[in-house]
Amino acid sequence: MPSPGGGTNPDHYVYVSNKFQIKPGAKITNELFVGPGLGVGLQGGVFLLQDAQGRPDPNKVLKATFKLSLGGIAGMTHMEREWAVGRRLAPIEKPDKGIPGFMATGAAVVTRSHVFRGFILERIHGQNSDKRIGKATFHDITYVRQLLFSTFKALHAAQRQLAFHHADLRLANIMELDPSKTPPASPITAPASLRRPTDSNIASRISANSTASPPVFHHSKSDSAQDTALPFSADLTSDPNLIASVSQGPAAEQEQGHWSQAQQDQIIHQFRIIDYGLADFKELFGAGYVRSNNSHRHKRKASMYRGTSLGKMAVPVTDDDQAEATGATEEGYMRAARPIGCVAFLPHPSNLLPQIAPIERIYRYFWKRKGDVYALLWDLQRFLDGRVWPLEDELEVRLMIDLIRHVTGVRLKAYFVPLSADQDQDGSKALKLQRKGISCCGAFKRNDGFLHILRIRSIRLRSWFKPHNPGLTAAEALTSPFFTYQYDEDFTPTIY
């Protein structure tokens, strides 16, 4: 912990008295005081920040740790590590320098005796995305597509720049921002395929006498990494360096020209990834071995890996000099292990973070070789299986189901019914009335069935023990037809 005297960046640390207590009215600075609590967790709680007159700060909150918190006593993740991760992702005082799509992190609150007490966070006005998707009347496939696209886009940038691994990415850790209470930010753009089809396109698509079926993935259980590229990288406007970092392969060359001509459409809903308590910066994440910049290599004893299946063959090398003498260089093994066309990451700061707690190591082993894309889609299954969707959205829903199956290995059940003329504004009432006509073990297969929880348990276990592609990266997920398919193609829905 840096010394309070001289040379410490005030944007990084705020020093308080050794007797500082986390309670409403406690002074942090001359302008900031602890306000009412918003929620309490294993490690601590979140509190509003207010000025001397008691007016709440609209943009910041305090996340504080308790001295006798259950998380600290049990040896779970500590808040200082979460703060260190958040500072590298999105510093709150430099909104234009952080990675878009992540909750910003401010200064740490530290006592004069160098005891970490908490840190300042961006105040997010909105709700967890699982609140909306968890409603019984939810059937908005456009919302799901925008949520996944925004999350994967932010995750792709973090993986490219920092080898970031969230390790706890689920719907509860993705916040949907309230546009009326959120200051304008840089727009998150998407290719034209993410636009919802117009009524005329829907009508023509339904009435067409086409037998075309939506494209599906070819599932592969191979651990070998695939050559991937982000097809609409021309649409990424947040970071020019990120655009240049996208792999250039045959698939990219075919798609780049098409997407560069597509009109972009701003995503209506904005989202933030939150909660970095289990996050890390690792060269080993999800899809395989990705190396950091060669200029930051250092001599170390290590085990190098052959081939594209990590860990299948370990070759002990005492140091870099001996490796070069024997021809078994680190660069050679890394070149064979990483995906073709994968670019070098920026230096990863994993060695600068606080040590991982013992219980957290057990949790990490439980999720070994399962990436963030898998974790999010694995959690999404329990919300979307057995739902009733509008008939005109069948193509989009089936593409989403294909994406989930490609990663988790389980195909979800979906029902499609036409919207009636007396529907509500979003069609919820009409779809709910149509559920009565669905038979065939509906209590077990329907999302609102009283036995559906048993099917969810089965889905989660099957997708856990036998997933198809649990190490899929965000860049690979963004090439899914769910995001890139042109929805104005002819498609004939099937009535169940």
Secondary structure as GFF3:
##gff-version 3
##sequence-region A 1 496
A	DSSP	beta_strand	13	16	.	.	.	ID=ss1
A	DSSP	beta_strand	33	40	.	.	.	ID=ss2
A	DSSP	beta_strand	44	50	.	.	.	ID=ss3
A	DSSP	beta_strand	56	65	.	.	.	ID=ss4
A	DSSP	alpha_helix	70	73	.	.	.	ID=ss5
A	DSSP	alpha_helix	79	89	.	.	.	ID=ss6
A	DSSP	beta_strand	105	111	.	.	.	ID=ss7
A	DSSP	beta_strand	116	122	.	.	.	ID=ss8
A	DSSP	beta_strand	126	128	.	.	.	ID=ss9
A	DSSP	alpha_helix	129	133	.	.	.	ID=ss10
A	DSSP	alpha_helix	141	162	.	.	.	ID=ss11
A	DSSP	beta_strand	164	165	.	.	.	ID=ss12
A	DSSP	three_ten_helix	171	173	.	.	.	ID=ss13
A	DSSP	beta_strand	174	177	.	.	.	ID=ss14
A	DSSP	beta_strand	189	190	.	.	.	ID=ss15
A	DSSP	three_ten_helix	192	194	.	.	.	ID=ss16
A	DSSP	alpha_helix	199	207	.	.	.	ID=ss17
A	DSSP	three_ten_helix	233	235	.	.	.	ID=ss18
A	DSSP	alpha_helix	240	245	.	.	.	ID=ss19
A	DSSP	alpha_helix	250	260	.	.	.	ID=ss20
A	DSSP	beta_strand	265	266	.	.	.	ID=ss21
A	DSSP	beta_strand	271	273	.	.	.	ID=ss22
A	DSSP	beta_strand	280	281	.	.	.	ID=ss23
A	DSSP	beta_strand	284	285	.	.	.	ID=ss24
A	DSSP	beta_strand	288	289	.	.	.	ID=ss25
A	DSSP	three_ten_helix	294	296	.	.	.	ID=ss26
A	DSSP	beta_strand	302	305	.	.	.	ID=ss27
A	DSSP	beta_strand	314	317	.	.	.	ID=ss28
A	DSSP	alpha_helix	320	326	.	.	.	ID=ss29
A	DSSP	alpha_helix	330	337	.	.	.	ID=ss30
A	DSSP	three_ten_helix	350	352	.	.	.	ID=ss31
A	DSSP	alpha_helix	358	366	.	.	.	ID=ss32
A	DSSP	alpha_helix	372	384	.	.	.	ID=ss33
A	DSSP	beta_strand	387	390	.	.	.	ID=ss34
A	DSSP	three_ten_helix	391	393	.	.	.	ID=ss35
A	DSSP	alpha_helix	394	408	.	.	.	ID=ss36
A	DSSP	beta_strand	414	417	.	.	.	ID=ss37
A	DSSP	alpha_helix	428	434	.	.	.	ID=ss38
A	DSSP	three_ten_helix	435	437	.	.	.	ID=ss39
A	DSSP	alpha_helix	442	445	.	.	.	ID=ss40
A	DSSP	alpha_helix	452	465	.	.	.	ID=ss41
A	DSSP	alpha_helix	474	477	.	.	.	ID=ss42
A	DSSP	alpha_helix	481	484	.	.	.	ID=ss43
###
